[in-house]
């Protein structure tokens, strides 16, 4: 009988965020596939977990993925963890989940903290629709091409970035999106020095082009304005109201509907049409 793969979210900074279910899962499985066994060992020691580990990261994921899948097919249960956050999201674990899916291995999730969702929630930018772009390429041309492809993206955009690359990334983002685009730089989530820096891309670049910022970073950028949603003038709103009146609507009702259509105040429109 096949075993199962459990995708287990781990804390992104504060160990108190590790759930009881996650602890129980790591204790009960036969082995743990860890991105960096040295990092995961600290977590295991904190919660007195003695389960054996196998390393699984971007440099050995093809070979280890086959080994892990074989062990699961033989009946063992495996928990997949990353150094921090949800495995398989901008993470080599993506490949292991795909391999399990291809081989008919059941995959269960034990949710945990996620840096992108946490950063979005406190960014102060629109959260209804967003796109997660992960880490940008180290290659300068690829990085700029990626950003330019998002120039007209209307959704809020979320990126992960390393501190030493922040200056170059903010420069490229400013060139791609314009300096006035709003941005929230979220650093050290759930840690003592957690901080949200809400500013514009140009101001952020000017601030950090010479200063080094420490800690894990999530960059949240507002989407481009919708070009199809052009501002409606008061004159156009009044014209719309007059057309409604010609069609038999009362001035008050026409002003109300024109207000809903245009965003201008009902009183302004009503005053103009009478």
Rosetta blueprint (number, residue, H / E / L):
1 X L
2 X L
3 X L
4 X E
5 X E
6 X E
7 X E
8 X E
9 X L
10 X E
11 X L
12 X L
13 X L
14 X L
15 X H
16 X H
17 X H
18 X L
19 X L
20 X H
21 X H
22 X H
23 X H
24 X H
25 X H
26 X H
27 X H
28 X H
29 X L
30 X L
31 X E
32 X E
33 X E
34 X E
35 X L
36 X L
37 X H
38 X H
39 X H
40 X H
41 X H
42 X H
43 X H
44 X H
45 X H
46 X H
47 X L
48 X L
49 X L
50 X L
51 X L
52 X L
53 X E
54 X E
55 X E
56 X L
57 X L
58 X L
59 X L
60 X L
61 X H
62 X H
63 X H
64 X H
65 X H
66 X H
67 X H
68 X H
69 X H
70 X H
71 X H
72 X H
73 X H
74 X L
75 X L
76 X L
77 X L
78 X E
79 X E
80 X E
81 X E
82 X L
83 X L
84 X L
85 X E
86 X L
87 X L
88 X L
89 X L
90 X L
91 X L
92 X L
93 X H
94 X H
95 X H
96 X H
97 X H
98 X H
99 X H
100 X H
101 X H
102 X H
103 X L
104 X L
105 X L
106 X E
107 X E
108 X E
109 X E
110 X E
111 X L
112 X L
113 X L
114 X L
115 X H
116 X H
117 X H
118 X H
119 X H
120 X H
121 X H
122 X L
123 X L
124 X L
125 X L
126 X L
127 X L
128 X L
129 X L
130 X E
131 X E
132 X E
133 X E
134 X E
135 X E
136 X L
137 X L
138 X L
139 X L
140 X H
141 X H
142 X H
143 X H
144 X H
145 X H
146 X H
147 X H
148 X H
149 X L
150 X L
151 X L
152 X L
153 X L
154 X L
155 X L
156 X E
157 X E
158 X E
159 X E
160 X E
161 X E
162 X L
163 X H
164 X H
165 X H
166 X H
167 X H
168 X H
169 X H
170 X H
171 X H
172 X H
173 X H
174 X H
175 X H
176 X H
177 X H
178 X L
179 X L
180 X L
181 X L
182 X E
183 X E
184 X E
185 X E
186 X E
187 X E
188 X L
189 X L
190 X L
191 X L
192 X L
193 X L
194 X L
195 X E
196 X E
197 X E
198 X E
199 X E
200 X E
201 X H
202 X H
203 X H
204 X H
205 X H
206 X H
207 X H
208 X H
209 X L
210 X L
211 X L
212 X L
213 X L
214 X L
215 X L
216 X L
217 X E
218 X E
219 X E
220 X E
221 X E
222 X L
223 X L
224 X L
225 X L
226 X L
227 X L
228 X L
229 X L
230 X L
231 X L
232 X L
233 X L
234 X H
235 X H
236 X H
237 X H
238 X H
239 X H
240 X H
241 X H
242 X H
243 X H
244 X H
245 X H
246 X H
247 X L
248 X L
249 X L
250 X L
251 X H
252 X H
253 X H
254 X H
255 X H
256 X H
257 X H
258 X H
259 X H
260 X H
261 X H
262 X H
263 X L
264 X L
265 X L
266 X H
267 X H
268 X H
269 X H
270 X H
271 X H
272 X H
273 X H
274 X L
